[in-house]
Amino acid sequence: MTNFMNSKPTNATDALRLIKTIEKVKAGDFTIWNGGGGEWSVDSFKMVGGVKVKSTYEVDLNIPRCSCPDFAKHANYCKHILRVEIAISDEIKDEADACEMDVESYLRAMEAYGEVQYA
C-alpha cells in the first residue's frame, strides 16, 4: 500500500499540489467510513452558493485509487486518500496510546500487588 503522507514529490509542481492537498484536508469537512479490506467511503462537503453539498467517493488504499474527479484527472494522490491515511494514522496512534496506558496500569497494579505481598 502506498502511503502518500510519506511520499516525496519528484518536482516543484507535484510539491505544490501536495501542499494544496494537505491544506484542503486540514480545512475540509469529511466523514469517512471503513468498508474493510482497505476500502473506504469518504463524504466530502463543500459550500456551493451558500448551500452545503455532499459528494461521496470510494477510496481503495490497496491500489491506491479514488473515485473523485481529481484523482481521475491526475491519476495520483487526492485529498480523500490523504484524509483516510490521516484517519488510519490517528487510529494507530490512539491504539498505541491506549496500549501504553494499559502497560502503565498493569505495572502500577503489579507494584501495588508486590507491596501487599511483601508488607
C-alpha positions as CSV (number, residue, x, y, z in Angstrom):
1,M,0.0,0.0,0.0
2,T,1.4,3.4,-1.0
3,N,1.4,5.9,1.8
4,F,1.0,9.4,0.4
5,M,1.7,11.1,3.7
6,N,5.3,9.7,3.5
7,S,5.8,10.1,-0.3
8,K,8.2,12.7,-1.7
9,P,7.2,14.9,-4.7
10,T,9.6,14.5,-7.6
11,N,9.2,18.1,-8.9
12,A,8.0,21.5,-7.9
13,T,4.6,21.1,-9.5
14,D,3.9,17.9,-7.5
15,A,5.3,19.5,-4.3
16,L,2.9,22.5,-4.7
17,R,0.0,20.1,-5.5
18,L,0.8,18.1,-2.3
19,I,0.9,21.2,-0.2
20,K,-2.5,22.3,-1.6
21,T,-3.9,18.9,-1.0
22,I,-2.8,18.9,2.7
23,E,-4.3,22.4,3.1
24,K,-7.6,21.2,1.7
25,V,-7.6,18.2,4.1
26,K,-6.9,20.5,7.1
27,A,-9.6,22.9,6.1
28,G,-12.1,20.3,4.7
29,D,-15.2,18.8,6.1
30,F,-15.1,15.0,5.7
31,T,-16.8,11.9,7.1
32,I,-15.1,8.6,6.4
33,W,-16.4,5.0,6.6
34,N,-14.3,1.9,6.7
35,G,-15.6,-0.6,4.3
36,G,-12.9,-3.2,5.3
37,G,-10.1,-4.6,3.4
38,G,-8.5,-1.3,2.6
39,E,-11.7,0.2,1.1
40,W,-13.3,3.4,2.4
41,S,-16.1,5.7,1.6
42,V,-15.4,9.4,2.1
43,D,-18.2,12.0,2.3
44,S,-16.7,15.3,1.2
45,F,-18.6,18.5,2.0
46,K,-18.3,21.9,0.4
47,M,-20.3,25.1,0.2
48,V,-21.9,25.9,-3.2
49,G,-23.9,29.0,-3.5
50,G,-24.4,29.1,0.3
51,V,-25.6,25.5,0.4
52,K,-23.6,22.6,1.9
53,V,-23.2,20.0,-0.8
54,K,-22.1,16.4,-0.1
55,S,-20.2,14.2,-2.5
56,T,-19.3,10.6,-1.7
57,Y,-16.1,9.0,-3.1
58,E,-14.8,5.5,-2.8
59,V,-11.2,5.1,-1.8
60,D,-9.2,1.8,-2.2
61,L,-5.9,2.0,-0.4
62,N,-4.8,-1.4,-1.9
63,I,-4.4,0.0,-5.4
64,P,-4.5,3.1,-4.4
65,R,-7.3,4.9,-6.1
66,C,-10.2,7.2,-5.5
67,S,-13.4,7.7,-7.5
68,C,-13.1,11.5,-7.3
69,P,-12.6,13.7,-10.5
70,D,-9.3,15.0,-9.1
71,F,-7.8,11.5,-8.9
72,A,-9.1,10.6,-12.3
73,K,-7.5,13.8,-13.8
74,H,-4.1,13.4,-12.1
75,A,-4.0,9.6,-11.5
76,N,-2.3,10.5,-8.3
77,Y,-3.0,11.2,-4.7
78,C,-6.0,13.2,-3.7
79,K,-7.4,14.8,-0.5
80,H,-9.7,11.8,0.0
81,I,-6.9,9.3,0.1
82,L,-4.8,11.6,2.3
83,R,-7.8,12.0,4.7
84,V,-8.1,8.2,5.0
85,E,-4.4,7.9,5.6
86,I,-4.6,10.5,8.3
87,A,-7.5,8.7,10.0
88,I,-5.6,5.4,10.0
89,S,-2.6,7.1,11.4
90,D,-4.6,8.8,14.1
91,E,-6.3,5.4,14.9
92,I,-3.0,3.6,15.2
93,K,-1.6,6.4,17.5
94,D,-4.8,6.2,19.7
95,E,-4.4,2.4,19.9
96,A,-0.7,2.7,20.8
97,D,-1.5,5.3,23.4
98,A,-4.2,3.0,24.9
99,C,-1.7,0.1,24.9
100,E,0.9,2.2,26.6
101,M,-1.6,3.3,29.2
102,D,-2.6,-0.3,29.8
103,V,1.0,-1.3,30.3
104,E,1.5,1.5,32.8
105,S,-1.7,0.5,34.7
106,Y,-0.5,-3.1,34.7
107,L,2.9,-2.2,36.1
108,R,1.3,0.0,38.8
109,A,-1.0,-2.8,39.7
110,M,1.8,-5.3,39.9
111,E,3.9,-2.9,42.0
112,A,0.9,-2.4,44.4
113,Y,0.4,-6.2,44.4
114,G,4.1,-6.7,45.3
115,E,3.8,-4.2,48.1
116,V,0.9,-6.0,49.6
117,Q,2.6,-9.4,49.3
118,Y,5.8,-8.3,50.9
119,A,4.4,-5.9,53.5
